């Protein structure tokens, strides 16, 4: 008997909640494709180019260090027969020191690039959120989804507002 009361109470609650949802008014949805935004936004492309330039500069520095390390290793191999035991040990210590420095640079550069990417993504997403919020308020959207949102399986292309987002973002970045 107690189970019947709970079931009836749950049913009545669900029916009453349906009325609140219907009374809420018009619900307007939109979809944004972040990948399309990244490819289409000129301002985002500039940010991407800056990160790539920074990465390339760090990569070149790392390659120069690697070349110096390889050159020192080759010298040690060539001269190992002619050098005394003490001189060989000195060269080997120098080579080991260079290897540790190279490993340190590699780790440092990796961390620097990761940090730069994370900071850039945070900044871009904050700016993008401002643009999306402005468009949502202006056009009266209730919900705006990202195209690759988990659970979003289909949407009508007419609700895609990516082009508006691109224009808005590029406008604020000028």
C-alpha positions, 0 to 999 in steps of 0.5 A: 500500500505504501508503495502505491502511495509513493508511485501515485505521488511521483506520477502527480509530481511528474504531471505537475512539472510538465505544466511548468515546462510548457508555461516557460515559453518558447525555447530557442536552440542554436549550435556552434561548431568550434572546429569550423570557428577555428578554421574560419576566424581570422583572429583565431588564425593569428593566435594560432600563427603566434603559437606556431612561431613560438613553437618553431623558435623553441624547436630550432633552439632545441635542434641546435642543442641536439646538433651540438650534442651529436657533434660532441659525441662524434668527436669523442668517438673519433678521438677516443683512441688518441686521448688519454684516459683522463681526457676521455673521462673529461670529454665523457663528463662534458658529453653527459652534462650536455645530455642532461642540459638537452633533456632539461631544455626538452622538458622545459620547452614542452612545458612552456608550449603546453602552458602557452597553449592552455593559457591561449585556450582559456583566453580564447574560450573566455572571449568566445563565451562573451561573444556567444552570450551576447548573441544569445541575449540579442537573439533570445536563445535559451540554449547554445550547444557545441556541435560535438557535445556528448548526446547531440546526435542531430541538429537542423543546419538552420540552427547553426550560428557559427558564422555569426560567432566567427564575425562577432569574435573577429570584430572584438579582436580587431 
